[in-house]
Amino acid sequence: MAPRPARRSARGVRKNYNEASSIVLDDDEEPIQVPDYDRDIDGDFGSGSNGAPDFDGDGHGADDDPSSDGDEVDEDGNPRTTIASKSQQKGKRNAGAGMIQSRKGFHDIPHYPLETRIVTRVYAGPLRRYARYSALRDSMYGPEIPRIRVIWALETKWSAFPVLPPKAGASEVRGIMPSPWVPQGFEKNQTLAASKWYEGYHLHCPVEELQVCHHVAAHQGESLVPNANGELVTLLGPWDRQREFILPRRGSLEIAENGSPFTEDDIVTDGEEARSRGWMIDVGGIPLAIAWAPFFLRNNRQVLAVATIPFSDQDSSLVVEENSGNHNATSEIQGSVQFWEFAAEEDSSKEGMATPAKRPSRLLGAKCFSWGRPKRMQFCPVPMDESASPSTNGILAVLCSDGRVRVIDCKAIHEDQVPVYACMEAPMVTFGQDNDYNVEVTCLTWANTNRLALGHSDGSITLWSVYPKTLLQRHGAHTTYVIDICSAYPSNPYLVASVPVGGCATLTDMSHPSSEFTYFPVPAISFQPNLLCWNESMQGFMALYPSSTPNTTIAFLHHRFFAQARSICTGPNTLTCVSVGTTHPFILVGCADGSVFACNALQKLFKQKGEPLRKLKIFEHEYRPVVATRSSQGNSIRGAVRILQGYLPEVNDDPRTEKRKEMDRKKRLEREKKSKYTASGKKKGRPKKNAGLEPEQPEEEHDLEGELQEKLASRVVIHEPLTRVTAVAWNPNTNFSCWAACAMASGIIKVMDLGVEDFRA
């Protein structure tokens, strides 16, 4: 038998598109052929002889806890075979599953398993858990060659930016870009259609069904929005020389590059004035939701909507008072949404990416209503044409505590009227299940200008027409409370993902809900909202990893392979929110310990063996309540806040995976020392303790192990409730897509320009 030729290792080497030999170019666009794994092994991944790996692609089994990529190899670099896998090969266990997975093409529809020992709630499709790089790319985005070229171009475009997006326009090589998955001119056509629909609503809607509101005086309006009792003491600046600043209620501070408030006297070393990197505002309450208003042509100002509730709603010290009967229930029916304006430097956004202006942000006004506290909020993603509809900032859907969704027309505010407080008497339209007993709306998402998908407390999801108001569909996707729902707008607007409190995350095609329906096969329990969003660049959903045990990992679920998740980013504490850029694949993750992380999700998905990946802690927020005191100006103080920034990038991996790799490394070193001890001619057997060891090595290993143990222990640490990050949001507008807003429970919202400027195109 002729010896088998040696396989060239592809570890750490990024392939070019031309090297992908598995792609077949043909006039009939034949599906991509899969090589026989018994004869050859793809250089991007390896498996056992029976085609089943010991671990899945993220270092864990389908029903185990999520973990990042970590392939175990031996000293020669070959995949390690465990005792369990050997016994499985010997007895040929679960042979039916292997027969299901062994097919000629990636995209053939598998037969329903007839073997009774196979659990049908396990994914046995064409995408392998251990598939990496080219095989993963071809399977997820193929077999159409144009789609493979698009995702390959996107991965190459941002491969040099592991943590933050480049601050470059769409015309530059590595700049941000609109969605490549929609036809050219799609955004403009949607904008024109939205403006036409908006005009038709005002022309044909009966007068009694139009939105009704009236303005009130400023002093009356201030009493209708959450107003914290006291100011905040903030510690800002570089970590080794922070200074104390007072942030007034509904006040604003311009933040410089080093994290301290910007002043006109700030001069950098080259003699130019320092540039503003964002703002920090105090909204006077707990911001539960934030949303950027979409604009099509506006290039100088941005509007951020903030849904806030009073601190007393989540104050545990008031529970006794509420149970005693002294609680005022009528105050909880009052709600409001604030609107803040942030300006860019003049002419900075006309030819490239916008730069924050060196002037304070301002409160434009608030929408006040008596429908209950605002819980969720989302702007319609389709902007209005400013030339045709200059009087509106967008259409806003708000979920209130009474279990209904109201759609509000956010009228533009003139310069001489700021701030404007409007009391809403009637919205554009109200959605809810009035005919069902005790069924409330729990979450919402826009499918397009005139379509709104809702999740309900009975586990159903519905699709509505905004005008004329019509219930189009109702589908029983779950059996418990729906905690999150998200549409795949713009490329797949009728694909709706939903996550229940208890059960399986599902993906429903609302155009064919009875047949086009899938789910992640692992039941999970989730009580945290704001952990589901659509990644347009990667054509999938970012969500908390669906697992039967608590975890702190964000996973990627491709819309064509929703039943298989890939780990993207692991946080140090309980995750509270996630956001993905509209024009780039970078994600922001907020945690309960006040930290916000960023990473390149596309680079993580197509990771190669030996390729180092990084994530960056943008800042860390910490809140401490104080005893009733007053500032030097005589104003009351409600608490102190410290914000730290300037962290170095760290390894984007799960600490459990790192610890496993460290244990494997120690075992390998121990075997090497034992072999050297035996080869030296001495007596065979176990070497003496500390024999032949350098004195520095044990100390270094102990420090690394202790550091990993601290990371694992931080997951169960309980922090001050007002320290947590409640919401994060990338700006969806093209020239402002490097701007991000982060809301903290202390009442602070930090708006930052996170674009990377110094890079080589």
PyMOL commands that set and color helices and strands:
alter all, ss='L'
color gray80, all
select helices_A, chain A and resi 17-19+83-91+95-101+133-141+145-157+186-204+207-209+218-222+311-314+316-323+329-333+415-417+601-605+655-679+696-716+721-723+734-736
alter helices_A, ss='H'
color red, helices_A
select strands_A, chain A and resi 212-216+231-236+243-247+252-255+278-282+286-292+301-309+335-343+362-369+374-379+392-400+405-411+420-426+429-431+441-448+451-456+461-465+470-475+482-488+492-500+502-503+506-509+517-519+524-525+532-535+540-544+553-558+566-570+575-580+586-591+595-600+614-630+636-645+650-651+725-730+739-744+748-753
alter strands_A, ss='S'
color yellow, strands_A
deselect
rebuild
show_as cartoon
